[in-house]
Amino acid sequence: MYIEASVPGLTPSEIDVTLENKVLWIRGSKKEAQDNKKYHYRSKKTYSYQISLPESADENREPETKYEHGVLTITFSKTKGEMAKKIQIK
C-alpha cells in the first residue's frame, strides 16, 4: 500500500510525517520573503493531509519514503493477516 502527497516547493526537512493509531499526518509549511527596492513580497505555503490507514497496513514496521519533484511517496508493508481457510462440505 502506498500514499502519494503533493507538496511542491518544500524540501524534505520542511515536511513533518507522523503516524498514530492508524492515522497518517503529513504537514509542511514554508515562508518566503523577498525585498526589492520597488516592492516587498511575502508568502506562506502550507500543506496538511490526514489519511486513515486500512487494517492491512503494518504500522509497526518503518515505511519506505521517497521525495521527488514535489511528490512525497510513503509505502507501507502489509500485515500478515490470517489466510483464508477452505471449508470442506460433508
SERO-4910 file (N, C-alpha, C, O; in steps of 0.05 Angstrom, whole numbers):
BEGIN
 pado doro    nc1    nc2    nc3   cac1   cac2   cac3    cc1    cc2    cc3    oc1    oc2    oc3
  Met    A     17    -23      0      0      0      0     18     25      0     38     26     15
  Tyr    A     11     44    -17     27     69    -17      9     93    -19    -14     92    -27
  Ile    A     20    116    -10      7    141    -10     24    161    -24     49    162    -19
  Glu    A     13    178    -41     27    200    -53     15    226    -45    -10    230    -46
  Ala    A     32    245    -36     22    271    -27     37    292    -42     62    292    -44
  Ser    A     23    311    -54     35    333    -69     43    355    -50     25    367    -37
  Val    A     68    361    -48     78    383    -31     99    399    -46    123    400    -38
  Pro    A     91    413    -68    110    427    -84    123    451    -70    110    464    -54
  Gly    A    148    455    -76    163    478    -64    175    473    -37    189    490    -27
  Leu    A    169    450    -25    181    444      1    204    424     -1    205    409    -20
  Thr    A    222    426     18    244    407     19    236    385     40    219    390     56
  Pro    A    249    362     39    242    341     59    245    351     88    230    341    105
  Ser    A    263    369     94    266    379    122    242    397    130    239    402    154
  Glu    A    227    407    111    204    424    118    177    408    119    156    420    123
  Ile    A    179    382    117    156    364    118    156    348    143    177    336    150
  Asp    A    134    346    157    131    331    182    111    308    177     89    313    169
  Val    A    120    283    181    103    260    177    101    245    204    121    238    216
  Thr    A     76    241    214     72    227    239     50    206    234     32    209    218
  Leu    A     52    184    250     33    162    248     24    156    277     41    150    294
  Glu    A     -2    156    281    -12    150    308    -40    138    305    -58    149    293
  Asn    A    -44    114    316    -69    100    316    -81     97    288   -104    103    283
  Lys    A    -64     87    270    -72     82    242    -80    108    226    -93    106    206
  Val    A    -72    131    236    -77    156    222    -50    169    215    -33    173    233
  Leu    A    -46    174    190    -21    186    180    -26    216    175    -45    224    162
  Trp    A     -8    232    187     -9    261    184     15    270    168     37    262    174
  Ile    A     10    286    147     32    298    131     27    328    132      7    338    123
  Arg    A     47    342    144     44    371    146     70    384    136     92    373    139
  Gly    A     67    407    125     90    422    116     84    451    111     61    458    104
  Ser    A    104    468    116     99    497    111    126    510    104    147    500    112
  Lys    A    124    532     89    148    546     81    141    576     79    121    583     66
  Lys    A    157    592     91    153    621     89    174    632     70    197    624     70
  Glu    A    165    650     53    183    663     34    180    693     36    158    703     39
  Ala    A    202    707     35    202    736     35    223    746     15    245    735     13
  Gln    A    216    767      1    234    778    -19    232    809    -17    211    820    -20
  Asp    A    255    821    -12    255    850    -11    269    861    -36    290    851    -45
  Asn    A    258    881    -47    268    895    -70    263    924    -66    246    932    -50
  Lys    A    278    941    -80    273    970    -77    246    978    -86    235    998    -77
  Lys    A    234    963   -105    208    970   -116    185    958   -101    163    969   -100
  Tyr    A    189    934    -88    167    921    -75    177    902    -53    201    896    -52
  His    A    158    894    -36    164    874    -15    144    852    -19    120    856    -21
  Tyr    A    154    827    -20    138    804    -26    140    784     -2    163    778      6
  Arg    A    118    774      8    118    754     29     96    734     23     73    741     16
  Ser    A    102    709     26     82    688     22     87    665     41    109    662     53
  Lys    A     67    648     45     70    624     62     55    601     48     31    604     41
  Lys    A     69    579     45     56    555     34     52    535     56     70    530     72
  Thr    A     27    525     58     21    506     79      6    482     67    -13    486     51
  Tyr    A     14    458     75      1    434     66     -5    417     91     10    415    109
  Ser    A    -29    403     90    -36    386    112    -54    363    101    -74    369     88
  Tyr    A    -46    339    106    -61    315     97    -65    297    122    -47    294    138
  Gln    A    -89    286    124    -96    267    144   -108    242    131   -128    245    117
  Ile    A    -94    219    133   -103    195    119   -106    172    139    -87    166    154
  Ser    A   -129    160    139   -134    136    156   -124    112    141   -132    107    118
  Leu    A   -107     97    154    -95     73    141   -114     49    145   -127     47    165
  Pro    A   -115     31    125   -131      7    128   -118    -12    148    -95     -9    155
  Glu    A   -134    -31    158   -124    -50    178   -101    -67    167    -84    -76    183
  Ser    A    -99    -70    141    -78    -87    129    -51    -73    129    -30    -86    124
  Ala    A    -49    -47    135    -24    -32    135    -10    -38    162    -21    -36    183
  Asp    A     16    -46    160     31    -53    183     45    -28    194     65    -19    183
  Glu    A     34    -16    215     45      8    226     68      3    245     81     22    254
  Asn    A     75    -22    251     97    -29    268    124    -29    253    145    -27    265
  Arg    A    123    -32    227    147    -31    210    150     -3    198    131     10    191
  Glu    A    175      6    196    182     32    185    174     33    156    184     16    140
  Pro    A    158     52    147    151     53    119    174     64    102    191     78    112
  Glu    A    174     58     76    193     69     58    183     97     49    159     99     43
  Thr    A    201    116     47    193    143     38    211    152     15    235    145     14
  Lys    A    199    168     -3    214    179    -25    202    206    -31    178    209    -32
  Tyr    A    219    226    -36    210    253    -43    224    260    -70    248    261    -71
  Glu    A    207    265    -90    218    271   -116    199    290   -131    176    285   -134
  His    A    210    313   -141    195    332   -157    170    341   -143    149    344   -157
  Gly    A    171    347   -117    147    357   -103    127    337    -95    105    344    -86
  Val    A    133    311    -98    114    290    -91    127    272    -70    149    261    -75
  Leu    A    114    269    -47    123    251    -26    108    225    -29     83    224    -29
  Thr    A    123    203    -30    111    176    -32    119    160     -7    142    159      0
  Ile    A     99    149      6    103    133     30     91    105     25     68    103     18
  Thr    A    107     84     28     99     57     22     99     41     48    119     40     62
  Phe    A     76     29     55     73     13     79     73    -17     71     62    -25     50
  Ser    A     84    -33     89     82    -62     86     54    -71     95     41    -57    111
  Lys    A     46    -94     85     20   -105     94     25   -124    118     46   -137    119
  Thr    A      6   -126    136      8   -145    157      3   -173    147    -11   -176    126
  Lys    A     13   -192    161      9   -220    153    -16   -229    167    -15   -242    188
  Gly    A    -39   -222    156    -64   -230    167    -70   -260    164    -54   -274    151
  Glu    A    -91   -268    175    -98   -296    173   -105   -303    144   -118   -288    130
  Met    A    -96   -326    136   -101   -335    109   -129   -347    108   -140   -356    128
  Ala    A   -141   -347     84   -167   -358     80   -165   -389     85   -146   -401     77
  Lys    A   -186   -399     97   -186   -428    104   -208   -441     88   -231   -432     87
  Lys    A   -201   -462     74   -221   -477     58   -237   -494     77   -227   -508     94
  Ile    A   -263   -493     72   -282   -509     88   -293   -531     71   -304   -526     49
  Gln    A   -290   -555     81   -299   -578     65   -328   -584     71   -337   -583     94
  Ile    A   -343   -589     50   -372   -595     52   -375   -625     57   -363   -641     43
  Lys    A   -391   -632     77   -396   -661     83   -422   -670     72   -429   -693     76
***
